[in-house]
Amino acid sequence: MPGGLWNNGAPPLRRPKSRMSASPTLLLAIYCAAIAGVSVAGGLLPSRVNMTHTGTQIAMSLVSGLMLGVAFFHLLPHSVVLLNDRGAVDFSVTWLMAGLIAMLLLLRLFHFHQHDFSHEHGGAHDSHHPHDDNGSVHSLSWAGIALGLGLHTLIDGVALGAVMHGSSSSGGFLGIGVFLAILLHKPLDAMSIVTVMRAGGWSIGAQRVANLSFALLCPLGALLFYFGVDLATESSRIVAASLAFAAGTFICIALSDLLPEVHFHSHDRTKLTLAFLLGIALAYAMGSVEPPGLHGHGADSPGLHSTEVFRGGRGLAVASPAEVAVAGLQLSTPIVHDSPVTEWSLS
């Protein structure tokens, strides 16, 4: 066995790759196109579909559960793993809190996050609607909603760009959790803008221009971040901070949808609770189709530097450097086909 290597003379084995893999850039392009498409469709819904109060609240509960799950199961762990240092948790939680506070201030300033425009139950959440004393909608009230939602959707785009950039060396369906949370939430946001514009007397043409412009903001934010963050120094810390910041905004948005419904209404509690729990379960289940080490699990976790080990010449197992030291193995690292492959022998 030359060099003391033990694999019975067979060529070095490689770490198995995910069966489901795609280029991060291609996936991001697909995600952006899908998000823009459903956002435009959401803006067209008010003129074609009469959403009921209960139906809207069930959709909001589902999306809120999904966003909370994505924040806690995907964005925050990914931020911590990406940093991989002793202060990672404190760093990520600080940026999470910054994101939550920033989104809360946006909500306070622009009062933009309102999705239920049905006329059931006395207009549902009338205190959150931009009405004047006679109950009519101000003609310019859509501008505050559009500005607030525009900033919100740009932050969503940064979240998508960050999760795709931070996962760019992995396989699997990258960023699927963040993508679905945005995909299901954007139609509700677009509906808000168009509904208020229509109530304010704006023309169909103006509504369509606003709808299309809003639909393009999230893809714009995602693409600018994905391709531009490498121009900065310490880009990995910027990506980690952006992921945690986005987690905070997701938590704030989800709770802003959930808490008014819990506080003011007692109808359909079972339906709304089941929809909320389904959203959380969906976010958790998405981990099975994402890269195995994306959130700190498995051998391919970014920054954890797992190692390939040949045990007794039979197949391949994965061990950390600490486990290798305990096993009494000795490292050699030949290069095969321009790719480093780690092998081990008894010391």
Helices and strands as residue ranges (DSSP letters): G 2-4, H 24-44, G 45-47, H 53-70, I 71-75, H 76-83, H 88-110, G 120-123, G 126-128, H 141-166, H 176-199, H 204-228, G 229-231, H 235-264, H 269-285, G 286-288, E 307-309, E 317-319, H 321-327, E 329-332, E 335-336, E 339-340, E 343-346
